[in-house]
Amino acid sequence: MSKTEDFISKEKDFYGKIYSDIAFAIDDISDLVDKSTFKNRKYTSKQPILNKYIELLDSAAAESKSKNKGFFKNLFEDDKYINLLEGYKNDHRDELNQLEDCCQCQCLKCTAECKFDSCNRCSDRGKVAYCDHSRTNVVTYKNRVLNLVNNDTGMDDSYNVLAVVQDAVKDKRYILIENISNSERFILYYYPGIREDSYGEITNEEDFNFAAEAYDNL
């Protein structure tokens, strides 16, 4: 197996599973949820990008085996197929990453009437890691970084966002963060805004414990 064939095979295995998971999810829930909820699922709008990548993989696989004809004959040879495919992935990196996360998200096949922010909160490689459909919802992130002023030093510190916990009963949101430089963790009130988000210190022990336990129980 050539380098190109090996690349295509691995890509088809990885993205083929995502393609199947998304397709099955859409088929399972499209008639069970209202249209606005269905359209709000991020994978419904991003699915065509994955479909196109699967088509590119299939075309590259077929034409790499037969270089006597086809679009790729005059433009690409050997591992230049990889450059084309990687170029498409780089152009649509955010969408493909989102679809990967959607397959691991609790919202994927959920048909419950949603009381939470759901897909509106899933930026920066976010996914719903836990949801009880009534009060508690926890979104975790892979690479969300938050810059905040350190009250002790007056300097900006960078924090990895571990999770956002939502309490539908109290209509409150909490953000759990970890200082990148010293791994110190904090829980803050979280107030998402249209232009920018804001945060507040938690002084209520019950609120603090609720957010901490929701994250710890993942």
C-alpha positions in Angstrom: 0.0 0.0 0.0 1.4 3.4 -1.0 1.6 6.4 1.2 -1.4 7.9 -0.5 -3.5 4.8 -0.2 -2.6 4.4 3.4 -3.6 8.0 4.1 -6.9 7.7 2.3 -7.7 4.4 4.1 -7.2 5.9 7.5 -9.1 9.1 6.6 -12.1 7.0 5.3 -12.0 4.9 8.5 -12.0 8.0 10.8 -14.4 10.3 8.9 -16.5 7.4 7.6 -17.5 6.6 11.1 -18.4 10.3 11.8 -20.3 10.3 8.5 -22.3 7.3 9.5 -23.0 8.5 13.0 -24.3 11.8 11.8 -26.4 10.3 9.0 -28.0 7.8 11.5 -28.7 10.6 14.0 -30.4 12.7 11.4 -32.5 9.8 10.3 -33.4 8.9 13.8 -34.5 12.4 15.1 -35.6 14.4 12.0 -39.2 13.4 12.4 -39.2 13.5 16.2 -38.1 17.1 17.0 -39.5 20.4 15.7 -37.9 22.0 12.7 -36.3 24.9 14.6 -34.6 22.5 17.1 -33.5 20.3 14.3 -32.0 23.2 12.3 -30.2 24.4 15.5 -28.2 21.1 15.7 -24.8 22.1 14.4 -24.3 18.9 12.5 -27.3 19.5 10.2 -25.7 22.6 8.7 -22.2 21.2 8.6 -23.0 17.8 7.2 -22.5 18.9 3.5 -18.9 19.7 4.2 -18.2 16.2 5.5 -20.2 14.7 2.6 -17.9 16.6 0.2 -14.8 15.3 2.0 -16.0 11.8 1.7 -16.6 12.3 -2.0 -13.1 13.7 -2.4 -11.7 10.6 -0.5 -13.6 8.3 -2.8 -12.5 10.1 -5.9 -8.9 10.2 -4.8 -8.9 6.5 -3.9 -10.4 5.5 -7.3 -8.1 7.7 -9.4 -4.9 6.9 -7.5 -5.4 3.3 -8.6 -6.0 4.3 -12.2 -3.8 7.2 -13.3 -4.7 6.7 -16.9 -7.8 8.8 -16.6 -9.6 11.2 -14.4 -9.3 14.8 -13.1 -6.3 14.0 -10.9 -4.2 12.6 -13.8 -2.7 15.8 -15.0 -2.6 17.7 -11.7 -1.7 15.3 -9.0 0.7 12.4 -8.7 1.6 10.2 -5.7 1.3 12.0 -2.4 0.0 15.1 -4.1 -3.4 13.6 -3.4 -2.6 14.1 0.2 -2.0 17.8 -0.3 -5.4 18.2 -1.9 -7.2 16.4 0.8 -5.3 18.1 3.6 -6.0 21.4 1.9 -9.7 20.8 2.0 -9.5 19.7 5.7 -7.5 22.9 6.6 -10.1 25.1 4.9 -12.9 23.4 6.9 -11.0 22.5 10.1 -13.6 24.1 12.4 -16.5 22.4 10.8 -14.9 18.9 10.7 -13.8 19.3 14.3 -17.3 20.3 15.3 -18.8 17.2 13.6 -16.3 15.0 15.4 -17.4 16.6 18.7 -21.1 16.3 17.8 -20.7 12.5 17.5 -19.6 12.4 21.2 -22.2 14.9 22.4 -25.2 14.0 24.4 -27.3 16.1 22.1 -26.6 13.9 19.0 -29.8 11.8 19.2 -31.6 13.6 21.9 -35.3 14.2 21.3 -36.2 15.7 24.7 -37.6 19.2 24.9 -34.4 21.2 25.7 -34.2 23.5 28.6 -30.6 24.3 28.1 -28.3 26.4 25.8 -27.4 23.2 23.9 -25.7 23.9 20.6 -25.5 27.6 21.3 -22.8 26.8 23.9 -20.7 24.4 21.8 -17.8 26.6 20.5 -14.1 25.9 20.8 -14.4 22.2 20.6 -17.2 22.0 23.1 -19.7 19.2 23.7 -22.4 18.3 26.1 -20.8 15.7 28.4 -23.7 15.3 30.7 -27.4 16.3 30.7 -30.3 15.1 32.9 -32.9 16.8 30.7 -34.3 18.6 33.7 -31.8 20.7 35.7 -28.1 20.0 35.1 -26.2 20.3 31.9 -22.3 20.2 31.6 -20.4 21.3 28.5 -16.7 20.4 28.3 -14.1 21.9 26.0 -10.9 20.8 24.3 -9.1 24.0 23.6 -11.1 27.0 24.9 -8.7 29.5 26.6 -9.9 32.5 28.7 -7.9 35.5 29.5 -8.8 37.2 32.8 -7.2 39.8 35.1 -5.6 38.2 38.2 -7.0 40.2 41.2 -3.9 39.5 43.2 -1.3 40.6 40.6 -3.4 42.9 38.4 -1.9 41.1 35.4 -3.7 39.0 32.7 -3.7 35.3 33.3 -4.6 32.6 30.8 -7.0 29.8 31.8 -8.1 26.6 30.2 -11.9 26.4 30.3 -12.8 23.0 31.7 -16.5 23.2 31.6 -19.6 25.3 31.7 -22.3 24.1 34.1 -25.9 25.2 33.6 -28.6 25.0 36.2 -32.0 25.3 34.5 -33.9 25.5 37.7 -32.1 28.5 39.0 -31.3 29.8 35.5 -27.6 30.1 36.4 -24.4 29.3 34.6 -21.0 28.5 36.0 -17.6 28.4 34.3 -14.8 26.1 35.6 -11.3 27.2 34.7 -7.8 26.2 35.3 -4.8 28.5 35.3 -2.4 27.4 32.6 0.7 28.5 34.5 0.0 27.0 37.9 -3.0 24.6 37.4 -5.0 26.5 40.1 -8.7 26.0 39.5 -11.6 28.4 39.9 -15.4 28.4 39.6 -17.1 31.6 38.6 -20.6 32.7 37.7 -20.9 32.9 33.9 -23.0 35.5 32.1 -22.9 35.0 28.3 -23.4 38.2 26.4 -24.1 39.2 22.8 -20.8 41.1 22.4 -18.8 39.8 25.3 -19.2 37.5 28.2 -18.8 38.5 31.9 -18.0 36.6 35.1 -18.6 37.0 38.8 -17.2 35.6 42.0 -19.3 32.9 43.7 -20.1 33.6 47.3 -23.0 31.2 47.7 -21.7 27.9 48.9 -24.7 26.0 47.5 -24.1 27.3 44.0 -20.3 26.5 44.3 -21.0 23.0 45.4 -23.6 22.4 42.7 -21.2 23.4 39.9 -18.3 21.5 41.4 -20.3 18.3 41.9 -21.7 18.4 38.4 -18.2 18.5 37.0 -16.7 16.0 39.4 -19.5 13.5 38.5 -18.5 13.3 34.8 
